[in-house]
Amino acid sequence: MTERQLALVSAARRAVLRMDESERPRLVVLGVGGGADWLVGAFGPWLGRRLATWYYLVATDRSVFVLTGPGGGDGPNRALHMAPLAEAAGLVAGVKRGTTWNSLWLRLPGRRRPVRVKVSYHSRTELDRFLAKL
């Protein structure tokens, strides 16, 4: 992982601990919103990635947290959903593994359709561990 990714993972762990001090974050998966491709194409990689919505999937011993925030920010700034680990498998609507990007569709409350989260092939190990935990 790059230094920036490590900083975002640490920020996601701190965000979970601020919400519930009794949780122990074990695994963090970083992903970007489904529309990141056209943002990068239109504005270039530097600005496009900062305008895209980032998702942080944090698995603890008891729960799964779905957090979001801007790519250029200091990590997550909003919690979208929290589910107990026993019910978290219902969050995943589908998975598509690719050579450069992996897609994960999440069923989030209040959304009519599943949200697509794109995970880089560099984070494929974390994604596989996250899915196995569910």
N, C-alpha and C positions, 0 to 999 in steps of 0.2 A: 504494500500500500504506500501511497505517497504521503508526504507530511500533511498535506491538506486533508486527505481522506482520514488519516488518523485523528486529526483535530476534530473533524465532523463526527467521528465515532465517539470520541470522548465527550463531545458536547451532547450527543444523544443519550449517553449513559448518565450524564449529570442531569439532564432534563427529566429522565425517569426517576432518578433519586429525589429530585425536587418535588415530584408529584407524590411519591410514596417511598419513604426512607426505608421501609422494611423489604423492598424489592432488591434483588441482586441481578443486575443486567449481565447476561452471559453471552449474548450474540447480537450483533448489530449488522443489518444489511442495508446498504445505501442504494437508492434507486432514484431515477428521475421520472417525471411525468411523461405520459405518452406523446405529448406534443413537442418534446424537446428537439426532434429532428428538424422541423421546419424553423424553429427559433435559431438553431445553430446555422442552418443554411442561409437564413435571412440576415442574421446579425453577426455571423462569425462565431468561432468557438469561444472566444473570451467572453463576449457579451451575451451570447445565446445561452450558455450554461448558467450564467448568473440570473437571467430572466426566467429560466425554467423552474418549475416547482420540484423540489427535492422531497423524497420520502425516506423515512428512517423506520425500519421495521426492527423493533427491539424485543428479543425474547428473554424472559427472566425465568426463574425457577417455577413461578406460579402463573405468569400472565404473558400476553403479547400486546405490545403497544404499537400503534401506528401514529407516527408523528410526521409533521410536515414543516417546511420552511423554505426560504429563498436560497438559491445556490450560492449567492454572493454573501450571504449572512454568516452569522456565527453559529450555525446549527439550527436545530428545530425551534420553532417559536409557537407551535400550536399542536395540541393533541387531537387527532381525528377520532381515534377509537382505542378502547382498551378491552380486551377479552380474556377471561380465564383460559389457561392453557388447555383445559379439557374441551372448551368450546371453540378454540381458535382455528381448528381445521375447517370450520364453516366459513371463515374469512376468504379462503382461497377458492376462486371460481375457476381458475385455469392456470396452466404453466406451459410456456413454450420455450424450449431451450434452443438457442441459436449459436452461430459461430462467433459473432461479435457482441450481440445483445441477447439477453434472456428476458422474456416478458412474463410478468406475474400479474394476474387479474385479481383484484381484491373486492369483495362485497363489503361495502361500508354502509352503515346506517344513514338514512337520509339521501342516499344516491339511488337513482333509478337503475342505472347500469353499473356494472363493475368498473373499477378504476384500473387502468393499465399502468404498471410500474415497470420501467425498464432497468434491468440490472446488467452492468457490464460483465463481459466474460472474465475479467480480472477478479470479480467477486463471485464467481460461480461456486466456489467451495463454500462460502458463507451462505449462499442461497440454498444449496443442497443440504447443508446442516440445518438451516431454518426449516425447510420443508420436512426433513426427517424428524425434527423435534415436535412438529404438529401431529 
